[in-house]
Amino acid sequence: MLKVIVIDDNLEVRKKHCTLIKNNCPNLTLVGEAHSVESGIKVIEQFSPDIVFLDTQFSDGSSFDLLEKLSPNTFKLIFITDCENSAVKAFRFSAVDYLLKPLKTEDLIEAVKKAEESVRKELFDIKFSYLFSNPERPKNIQKLRLKTTDKIYSVNIQDIVNCQSEKNYTTFHFINAPKLVVSTNLKEYENILTPFNFFRTHQSHLINMSYFDHYVKSDGGNTVMMKNNAAIPLSVRKKEEFLALLDHLHV
């Protein structure tokens, strides 16, 4: 879900826009509203939205005053206004779209689609950059401590082929060693191992891309095959990201 803020000084218009967004944009969640430059800055700083719907004129200044005070910003910007002559300046602020009032549902849906695609692309770019050229990767740390019920192990990270979770336990599978079961959830290890070229293919599976062999698409679902012959499920939610990742393996 992408976080959204609507900023318009007309309460009635603002509520109409909020209702249109709630009824027609299932991937968006409305986290805040504002009616001025000052209140807009506060709510943006408070919620760090993914998308901001913004009018051009307010009692205490213009939308461009707001944007200049927040520059640089990380959100996608969609203008909704009755002022046609500000479009050129709006796009200088990298606006995704410039919509005129009264807002039409089809225009809203199209603008949101553009914003969502832009957000997804940036997330992909960031993740791939992190995976393949992360300057902060702890190159001097190649070991991982794993604590089982009766022992503490120090394992080489690059010997891990994949990790599988079951409730609050995680099973580690190695290329040339017996598996280990630890009483820690997979999310914690995902955070640790992602800089070392690991990828979460499924809610219950984390794989080392260094041991990826091939991808199988079949009627029964999608499967990632590892070099140790392990068959790892690929969730529908992760498929697009995984296939995009494969396109970057040559990097």
C-alpha positions as CSV (number, residue, x, y, z in Angstrom):
1,M,0.0,0.0,0.0
2,L,1.3,3.5,-0.9
3,K,0.7,6.3,1.6
4,V,-1.2,9.3,0.2
5,I,-1.8,12.9,1.4
6,V,-4.3,15.3,-0.1
7,I,-3.6,19.1,0.2
8,D,-6.4,21.5,-0.8
9,D,-7.7,24.6,0.9
10,N,-11.3,23.9,0.0
11,L,-12.7,21.4,2.6
12,E,-15.6,20.3,0.4
13,V,-13.3,19.7,-2.6
14,R,-10.7,18.0,-0.5
15,K,-13.2,15.6,0.9
16,K,-14.5,14.8,-2.6
17,H,-11.0,14.0,-3.7
18,C,-10.3,11.8,-0.7
19,T,-13.5,9.9,-1.4
20,L,-12.6,9.4,-5.0
21,I,-9.2,8.0,-4.0
22,K,-10.6,5.7,-1.4
23,N,-13.3,4.3,-3.8
24,N,-11.1,3.9,-6.9
25,C,-7.5,3.4,-5.9
26,P,-7.2,0.1,-3.9
27,N,-3.4,0.3,-3.6
28,L,-3.5,3.7,-1.9
29,T,-4.1,4.4,1.8
30,L,-5.0,8.0,2.8
31,V,-2.8,9.0,5.8
32,G,-3.3,12.7,6.0
33,E,-4.9,15.9,4.7
34,A,-3.9,19.6,4.8
35,H,-5.3,23.0,3.8
36,S,-2.3,25.3,3.5
37,V,1.4,25.5,2.8
38,E,2.3,25.4,6.5
39,S,-0.1,22.5,7.4
40,G,1.0,20.7,4.2
41,I,4.6,20.8,5.2
42,K,3.8,19.5,8.7
43,V,1.7,16.6,7.5
44,I,4.2,15.6,4.8
45,E,7.1,15.6,7.3
46,Q,5.0,13.6,9.7
47,F,3.8,10.8,7.4
48,S,6.5,10.7,4.7
49,P,3.9,9.9,1.9
50,D,4.6,8.1,-1.3
51,I,2.1,10.3,-3.3
52,V,0.9,13.8,-2.7
53,F,-2.2,15.3,-4.4
54,L,-1.6,19.1,-4.4
55,D,-3.6,22.2,-5.3
56,T,-1.6,25.2,-6.6
57,Q,-2.9,28.2,-4.5
58,F,-3.4,28.6,-0.7
59,S,-4.1,31.4,1.7
60,D,-0.5,31.4,2.9
61,G,1.3,30.9,-0.4
62,S,1.5,28.6,-3.4
63,S,2.2,24.9,-3.9
64,F,5.6,25.9,-5.3
65,D,6.4,27.6,-2.0
66,L,5.6,24.3,-0.2
67,L,7.7,22.3,-2.6
68,E,10.7,24.6,-2.4
69,K,10.7,24.4,1.4
70,L,10.6,20.6,1.2
71,S,13.2,20.2,-1.6
72,P,14.5,17.7,-2.2
73,N,11.4,15.5,-1.8
74,T,10.9,11.7,-2.2
75,F,7.2,11.6,-2.9
76,K,5.4,11.4,-6.3
77,L,3.5,14.6,-7.0
78,I,0.1,14.9,-8.7
79,F,-1.5,18.4,-9.0
80,I,-5.3,18.8,-8.9
81,T,-6.2,22.4,-9.7
82,D,-8.4,24.7,-11.6
83,C,-5.4,26.8,-12.7
84,E,-4.3,25.8,-16.2
85,N,-1.4,28.2,-16.5
86,S,0.8,26.6,-13.8
87,A,1.3,23.3,-15.7
88,V,4.8,24.1,-17.1
89,K,6.1,25.2,-13.7
90,A,4.5,22.1,-12.1
91,F,6.4,19.7,-14.3
92,R,9.7,21.5,-13.4
93,F,9.0,19.9,-10.0
94,S,8.8,16.5,-11.7
95,A,5.1,16.2,-11.3
96,V,3.7,12.8,-12.4
97,D,0.5,14.5,-13.7
98,Y,-1.4,17.8,-13.7
99,L,-5.2,17.3,-13.4
100,L,-7.9,19.9,-13.7
101,K,-10.9,20.4,-11.4
102,P,-13.5,19.0,-11.3
103,L,-11.6,15.8,-10.9
104,K,-12.6,13.0,-13.2
105,T,-12.4,9.4,-12.0
106,E,-10.7,8.2,-15.2
107,D,-8.0,10.9,-14.9
108,L,-7.4,10.1,-11.3
109,I,-6.9,6.4,-12.0
110,E,-4.5,7.1,-14.9
111,A,-2.4,9.5,-12.9
112,V,-2.2,7.0,-9.9
113,K,-1.2,4.3,-12.3
114,K,1.7,6.5,-13.5
115,A,2.7,7.2,-9.9
116,E,2.6,3.5,-8.9
117,E,4.8,2.5,-11.9
118,S,7.3,5.2,-11.0
119,V,7.4,4.1,-7.3
120,R,7.9,0.4,-8.4
121,K,10.7,1.3,-10.8
122,E,12.5,3.3,-8.1
123,L,12.2,0.4,-5.6
124,F,13.6,-2.0,-8.1
125,D,16.5,0.3,-8.9
126,I,17.3,0.8,-5.3
127,K,17.1,-2.9,-4.4
128,F,19.3,-4.0,-7.4
129,S,21.8,-1.3,-6.6
130,Y,21.9,-2.4,-3.0
131,L,22.3,-6.1,-4.0
132,F,25.0,-5.7,-6.6
133,S,26.9,-2.6,-5.7
134,N,26.2,-1.8,-2.1
135,P,29.2,0.3,-0.9
136,E,28.3,-0.4,2.8
137,R,28.3,-4.2,2.4
138,P,30.3,-5.5,5.4
139,K,32.9,-7.3,3.3
140,N,35.0,-8.1,6.3
141,I,32.1,-9.9,8.0
142,Q,31.6,-13.2,6.2
143,K,30.4,-15.3,9.2
144,L,27.0,-15.7,10.8
145,R,26.4,-17.0,14.3
146,L,23.6,-19.5,14.6
147,K,22.3,-20.7,17.9
148,T,20.5,-24.1,18.1
149,T,18.9,-25.6,21.2
150,D,22.3,-26.9,22.5
151,K,25.1,-25.3,20.4
152,I,26.3,-22.1,18.9
153,Y,27.7,-22.3,15.4
154,S,29.8,-19.9,13.3
155,V,29.0,-20.5,9.6
156,N,30.3,-19.0,6.3
157,I,27.5,-16.9,4.8
158,Q,28.4,-18.0,1.3
159,D,27.9,-21.6,2.3
160,I,24.2,-21.0,2.9
161,V,22.1,-22.1,0.0
162,N,18.6,-21.3,1.4
163,C,16.7,-20.6,4.5
164,Q,13.2,-21.9,5.3
165,S,10.9,-20.7,8.0
166,E,8.2,-22.5,9.9
167,K,6.4,-20.4,12.6
168,N,9.2,-18.9,14.7
169,Y,11.9,-21.3,13.5
170,T,14.3,-21.0,10.6
171,T,16.1,-23.9,8.9
172,F,19.4,-23.2,7.2
173,H,20.5,-25.4,4.3
174,F,24.1,-25.5,3.3
175,I,26.0,-26.5,0.2
176,N,28.2,-29.1,2.0
177,A,27.0,-29.4,5.6
178,P,24.0,-30.6,7.6
179,K,21.1,-28.3,8.0
180,L,20.7,-26.2,11.2
181,V,17.4,-25.2,12.9
182,V,17.4,-22.0,15.0
183,S,14.6,-20.4,17.0
184,T,14.6,-17.1,15.2
185,N,12.2,-15.9,12.6
186,L,13.2,-15.5,8.9
187,K,12.7,-11.8,8.8
188,E,15.6,-11.1,11.1
189,Y,17.9,-13.1,8.8
190,E,16.5,-11.5,5.7
191,N,17.7,-8.1,7.0
192,I,21.2,-9.5,7.7
193,L,21.7,-11.5,4.5
194,T,20.2,-9.2,1.8
195,P,23.5,-7.3,1.4
196,F,25.1,-10.7,0.6
197,N,22.9,-11.4,-2.5
198,F,20.1,-13.2,-0.8
199,F,16.5,-12.8,-2.0
200,R,13.1,-13.5,-0.3
201,T,11.2,-15.6,-2.9
202,H,8.3,-16.4,-0.6
203,Q,7.0,-15.7,2.8
204,S,8.8,-18.9,4.1
205,H,11.9,-18.9,1.8
206,L,15.1,-16.9,1.5
207,I,17.7,-18.0,-1.1
208,N,21.3,-17.2,-1.9
209,M,21.3,-16.0,-5.5
210,S,24.9,-17.3,-5.9
211,Y,23.4,-20.9,-5.9
212,F,20.5,-20.1,-8.2
213,D,20.3,-22.6,-11.1
214,H,17.2,-22.1,-13.1
215,Y,13.6,-20.9,-12.9
216,V,10.6,-23.2,-13.8
217,K,7.2,-21.9,-14.8
218,S,4.6,-24.6,-14.9
219,D,0.9,-25.1,-14.5
220,G,1.3,-25.9,-10.9
221,G,3.1,-22.7,-10.0
222,N,6.5,-21.1,-10.2
223,T,9.6,-22.7,-8.8
224,V,13.2,-21.6,-8.3
225,M,15.7,-24.5,-8.6
226,M,19.0,-24.2,-6.7
227,K,22.3,-25.8,-7.5
228,N,21.8,-28.4,-4.7
229,N,18.5,-29.4,-6.4
230,A,16.4,-27.7,-3.8
231,A,13.0,-26.6,-5.3
232,I,12.0,-23.3,-3.8
233,P,8.5,-21.8,-4.4
234,L,8.2,-18.3,-5.9
235,S,5.1,-16.4,-4.7
236,V,3.0,-14.5,-7.2
237,R,3.7,-11.3,-5.2
238,K,7.4,-11.8,-5.6
239,K,7.4,-13.0,-9.2
240,E,7.8,-9.6,-11.0
241,E,10.6,-8.5,-8.7
242,F,12.4,-11.9,-9.0
243,L,12.3,-11.9,-12.8
244,A,13.6,-8.3,-12.9
245,L,16.4,-9.4,-10.6
246,L,17.4,-12.1,-13.1
247,D,17.8,-9.5,-15.8
248,H,20.4,-7.9,-13.6
249,L,22.5,-11.0,-12.7
250,H,25.1,-10.1,-15.3
251,V,25.9,-6.8,-13.4
